Amino acid sequence: MIRKLGRVVCWSLLLVALPTLAGAEDGSGGGDSWGYALGAGLAIGLAGLGCGIGQGLTAGNTTAGIARNPGAAGAMQINYILGMVLIESIAIYGLVIAFMLQGKIG
C-alpha cells in the first residue's frame, strides 16, 4: 500500500513538473504564474474534497441517529442543516481564494 502511494505521488509530481521543464527549454516558460495556477487548483480541489467528506459523514451520522431515535428527528435536523451550512462555507472560501489567485495569473 505504501509503495503504491509512493508511486502515485512520484507520478503526480512528474506530471506537474513536466510542462514547466518543457516550457523552460524554448524560453517560453510562462513566467511565475504557474504557482498561482497550481494554488488556485489546489484551493478549490482540496476545499471540495474536504467538504464532500464532511458532508458525507454528517449526513450518514444524522441518518443513523434518526434511525435509532425517530423522536429526536426535529432536533437532529436543525443541527444537521446548521452543520451543512458551516461545511459549505468552507467550500465557498476555497472558491474565493481560487478566484483571487486566478486574478494574479498573467
C-alpha positions in Angstrom: 0.0 0.0 0.0 2.8 2.4 0.9 4.7 1.6 -2.3 1.6 2.2 -4.4 1.0 5.6 -2.7 4.7 6.5 -3.3 4.3 5.7 -7.0 1.2 7.8 -7.2 2.9 10.7 -5.5 6.0 10.4 -7.8 4.0 10.3 -11.0 1.9 13.2 -9.8 4.9 15.3 -9.2 6.4 14.3 -12.5 3.2 15.3 -14.4 3.1 18.7 -12.6 6.8 19.4 -13.2 7.0 18.2 -16.8 5.1 21.1 -18.5 7.3 23.5 -16.6 10.5 21.8 -17.8 9.3 21.6 -21.3 8.5 25.3 -21.4 11.9 26.2 -20.0 13.7 24.7 -23.0 12.4 27.1 -25.5 12.4 30.1 -23.2 8.6 30.5 -23.0 8.3 29.0 -19.5 5.3 31.1 -18.7 6.9 33.2 -16.0 6.0 32.8 -12.4 2.3 32.3 -12.8 2.3 28.5 -12.7 2.5 28.7 -8.9 -0.7 30.8 -8.7 -2.5 28.4 -11.1 -1.4 25.4 -9.0 -2.5 27.1 -5.8 -5.9 28.0 -7.3 -6.5 24.4 -8.4 -5.4 23.0 -5.1 -7.5 25.6 -3.2 -10.8 24.6 -4.8 -9.9 20.9 -5.2 -9.0 20.4 -1.5 -11.8 22.5 -0.3 -14.3 20.5 -2.4 -12.7 17.2 -1.2 -12.8 18.1 2.4 -16.4 19.4 2.3 -17.6 16.4 0.4 -16.1 14.1 3.1 -17.5 16.3 5.9 -21.0 16.4 4.3 -21.0 12.7 3.8 -20.1 12.0 7.4 -22.6 14.5 8.7 -25.4 13.1 6.6 -24.6 9.5 7.4 -24.4 10.1 11.1 -27.6 12.1 11.2 -29.4 9.4 9.3 -28.1 6.8 11.7 -29.2 8.9 14.6 -32.7 9.4 13.3 -33.0 5.7 12.6 -32.0 4.9 16.2 -34.3 7.5 17.7 -37.0 8.8 15.4 -38.4 11.0 18.1 -35.3 13.2 18.1 -35.5 13.9 14.3 -36.6 17.5 14.7 -33.6 18.5 16.9 -31.2 16.5 14.8 -32.5 18.1 11.6 -31.7 21.6 12.9 -28.2 20.6 13.9 -27.8 18.8 10.5 -28.8 21.9 8.5 -26.5 24.2 10.6 -23.6 21.8 10.2 -24.2 21.6 6.4 -24.2 25.4 6.1 -20.9 25.7 8.0 -19.3 22.9 6.0 -20.4 24.5 2.7 -19.0 27.9 3.8 -15.5 26.3 3.7 -16.1 25.3 0.0 -17.1 28.9 -0.7 -13.9 30.2 1.0 -11.9 27.8 -1.2 -13.7 29.2 -4.3 -13.0 32.8 -3.3 -9.3 32.0 -2.7 -9.1 30.3 -6.1 -10.7 33.3 -7.8 -8.2 35.6 -6.0 -5.3 33.6 -7.2 -6.7 33.3 -10.7 -6.7 37.1 -10.8 -2.9 37.2 -10.3 -2.3 35.0 -13.3 -0.8 36.8 -16.2 
